[in-house]
Amino acid sequence: MTTNNGNSVNQAGAGERRAEISRKTNETDIRLQFAVDGTGKSELETDVPFLNHMLDLFTKHGHFDLSVQARGDIEIDDHHTVEDIGICLGQCLREALGDKRGIKRYASVFIPMDEALAQVVIDVSNRPHFEYRAEYPSDRVGSFDVQLVHEFLWKLALEARITLHVIVHYGQNTHHMIEAVFKALGRAIDEATSLDPRVTGVPSTKGVL
C-alpha cells in the first residue's frame, strides 16, 4: 500500500495483524515493523534514547512486537524523528487492524508509576481525535524535549485514525509521568484491539469502522 504522502505500507498475510512501513524524507529515514499480536519484543535503533526507552515500555506492556530503525536530523533537534516515528507507528497500526472485525474497540487504562498516575482512553473509531491533559514539572528529561510527547501521541492518533485521550492526573517526576503514559498507551491499545468472541462483524451500529 502506498499512502497519500508516498509512504510504503505493507500488511502481512491473512490472519496476521502486522504491518511494516518505509518512510524517507529530507528530514528522516525510517523503517518500522509492528505486530499487534506479539510477545513484547522490541528492536529499537533511533537517535533519541529516551524515545527508545518509552517505545520499549509501550511494546512490553502492550504485548506487541516492534522494530524501528530511524535516522533523522537530530543536529537540529529531535522533533522530526519523534513525530515521524509516531506517523509510521500509527499507519502500521491502522493497516494491521484491517477491517477491525471482532475487536473490543474501546479501552480505558490507569497506570501508576511510583507517585505518578496516568490514564489512557481509546476508541478505535476511524475518527482521529486527540485530547491531552498533562502538566509536567520540567521541560526536559535529560536532553529530551517533553513537548515531543504531545507530537508523538497526536500523530499516532491521527494516522491510526483513533480517538485518543491521555490524562496525567498527577506526579512529581517528569520521567515517571511520561513512563506511566506509555505503559498505559500500550495496555490500552492491547485491550482495545483484542478480539472478543462475542463480537460478530465490527463493533459499530454503522456496520463499518
VOBA-494967 format. One line per field, with one value per residue (C-alpha): residue in three letters; x negated, y negated, z negated; chain. Coordinates in steps of 0.05 Angstrom, whole numbers, plus 5000, padded with zeros to 4 digits. Layout:
N
guba c(ALA|...)
x c(X|...)
y c(Y|...)
z c(Z|...)
figu c(A|...)
This chain:
209
guba c(MET|THR|THR|ASN|ASN|GLY|ASN|SER|VAL|ASN|GLN|ALA|GLY|ALA|GLY|GLU|ARG|ARG|ALA|GLU|ILE|SER|ARG|LYS|THR|ASN|GLU|THR|ASP|ILE|ARG|LEU|GLN|PHE|ALA|VAL|ASP|GLY|THR|GLY|LYS|SER|GLU|LEU|GLU|THR|ASP|VAL|PRO|PHE|LEU|ASN|HIS|MET|LEU|ASP|LEU|PHE|THR|LYS|HIS|GLY|HIS|PHE|ASP|LEU|SER|VAL|GLN|ALA|ARG|GLY|ASP|ILE|GLU|ILE|ASP|ASP|HIS|HIS|THR|VAL|GLU|ASP|ILE|GLY|ILE|CYS|LEU|GLY|GLN|CYS|LEU|ARG|GLU|ALA|LEU|GLY|ASP|LYS|ARG|GLY|ILE|LYS|ARG|TYR|ALA|SER|VAL|PHE|ILE|PRO|MET|ASP|GLU|ALA|LEU|ALA|GLN|VAL|VAL|ILE|ASP|VAL|SER|ASN|ARG|PRO|HIS|PHE|GLU|TYR|ARG|ALA|GLU|TYR|PRO|SER|ASP|ARG|VAL|GLY|SER|PHE|ASP|VAL|GLN|LEU|VAL|HIS|GLU|PHE|LEU|TRP|LYS|LEU|ALA|LEU|GLU|ALA|ARG|ILE|THR|LEU|HIS|VAL|ILE|VAL|HIS|TYR|GLY|GLN|ASN|THR|HIS|HIS|MET|ILE|GLU|ALA|VAL|PHE|LYS|ALA|LEU|GLY|ARG|ALA|ILE|ASP|GLU|ALA|THR|SER|LEU|ASP|PRO|ARG|VAL|THR|GLY|VAL|PRO|SER|THR|LYS|GLY|VAL|LEU)
x c(5000|4975|5005|5022|4955|4916|4901|4899|4941|4947|4993|4974|5014|5085|5095|5032|5044|4979|4952|4888|4871|4813|4814|4758|4759|4706|4711|4717|4706|4750|4765|4816|4848|4906|4946|5009|5007|4935|4893|4869|4805|4774|4714|4703|4649|4663|4623|4669|4651|4710|4759|4726|4739|4812|4825|4793|4843|4901|4883|4871|4936|4978|4951|4934|4873|4840|4778|4755|4694|4695|4646|4663|4636|4622|4568|4628|4669|4708|4774|4776|4752|4802|4860|4845|4840|4909|4934|4904|4930|4999|5002|4978|5029|5085|5062|5050|5121|5153|5229|5227|5275|5283|5243|5266|5256|5255|5207|5192|5129|5098|5025|4986|4911|4890|4921|4949|5016|5034|5097|5105|5174|5181|5235|5212|5264|5235|5247|5179|5183|5133|5142|5082|5083|5014|4973|4901|4855|4797|4789|4737|4718|4644|4638|4709|4759|4823|4865|4849|4893|4953|4926|4916|4984|5022|4990|5002|5076|5083|5050|5082|5149|5165|5196|5143|5149|5088|5093|5036|5074|5014|4940|4876|4824|4829|4796|4845|4905|4886|4868|4937|4967|4930|4945|5019|5018|4991|5042|5100|5084|5075|5143|5180|5152|5163|5211|5276|5313|5379|5368|5394|5371|5347|5369|5410|5483|5458|5431|5362|5304)
y c(5000|4930|4875|4805|4779|4832|4878|4953|4993|5068|5116|5188|5248|5265|5275|5238|5170|5138|5086|5051|4984|4949|4873|4830|4754|4699|4700|4773|4844|4895|4968|4995|5063|5073|5134|5126|5198|5204|5225|5157|5158|5093|5078|5003|4963|4889|4827|4810|4853|4830|4848|4917|4927|4906|4949|5008|4999|4990|5054|5096|5076|5080|5149|5124|5136|5072|5060|4989|4965|4889|4835|4762|4691|4691|4638|4591|4625|4690|4663|4692|4761|4767|4740|4785|4848|4831|4824|4891|4928|4900|4921|4991|4999|4978|5024|5083|5079|5085|5081|5086|5145|5175|5124|5096|5025|4987|4986|4944|4958|4927|4939|4915|4903|4890|4822|4811|4833|4833|4853|4870|4878|4904|4914|4949|4908|4888|4817|4787|4743|4727|4697|4686|4663|4663|4612|4633|4603|4598|4583|4637|4707|4707|4679|4699|4642|4660|4624|4681|4729|4689|4690|4766|4782|4734|4761|4833|4818|4781|4835|4894|4858|4870|4826|4819|4785|4780|4753|4748|4739|4722|4734|4701|4733|4719|4784|4824|4786|4798|4871|4882|4853|4900|4961|4942|4930|5000|5033|4992|5007|5081|5083|5043|5086|5152|5199|5212|5277|5243|5191|5210|5165|5097|5066|5009|4999|4967|5034|5005|4974)
z c(5000|5017|4976|4999|4975|5012|4953|4969|4920|4926|4889|4875|4898|4879|4804|4784|4753|4771|4819|4839|4868|4902|4899|4925|4927|4928|4852|4832|4857|4821|4827|4777|4767|4719|4697|4656|4631|4608|4549|4522|4563|4587|4631|4629|4665|4664|4649|4590|4529|4486|4541|4547|4473|4479|4540|4505|4447|4495|4532|4469|4434|4497|4516|4585|4629|4653|4695|4711|4750|4753|4770|4770|4769|4694|4705|4710|4655|4642|4667|4737|4715|4658|4700|4760|4717|4689|4761|4781|4720|4730|4803|4786|4730|4777|4832|4785|4758|4827|4824|4747|4745|4676|4636|4569|4597|4530|4472|4410|4371|4309|4295|4233|4235|4164|4147|4218|4246|4320|4356|4430|4461|4533|4584|4648|4684|4753|4727|4708|4647|4592|4523|4478|4405|4374|4335|4323|4271|4321|4395|4407|4387|4399|4470|4489|4500|4463|4516|4563|4523|4549|4620|4619|4590|4635|4698|4674|4663|4729|4772|4736|4741|4668|4614|4560|4493|4448|4378|4328|4263|4220|4209|4186|4230|4305|4325|4282|4311|4383|4369|4340|4404|4450|4407|4405|4480|4493|4448|4475|4548|4530|4496|4550|4606|4571|4605|4568|4588|4572|4626|4695|4751|4729|4662|4692|4709|4774|4797|4811|4773)
figu c(A|A|A|A|A|A|A|A|A|A|A|A|A|A|A|A|A|A|A|A|A|A|A|A|A|A|A|A|A|A|A|A|A|A|A|A|A|A|A|A|A|A|A|A|A|A|A|A|A|A|A|A|A|A|A|A|A|A|A|A|A|A|A|A|A|A|A|A|A|A|A|A|A|A|A|A|A|A|A|A|A|A|A|A|A|A|A|A|A|A|A|A|A|A|A|A|A|A|A|A|A|A|A|A|A|A|A|A|A|A|A|A|A|A|A|A|A|A|A|A|A|A|A|A|A|A|A|A|A|A|A|A|A|A|A|A|A|A|A|A|A|A|A|A|A|A|A|A|A|A|A|A|A|A|A|A|A|A|A|A|A|A|A|A|A|A|A|A|A|A|A|A|A|A|A|A|A|A|A|A|A|A|A|A|A|A|A|A|A|A|A|A|A|A|A|A|A|A|A|A|A|A|A|A|A|A|A|A|A)
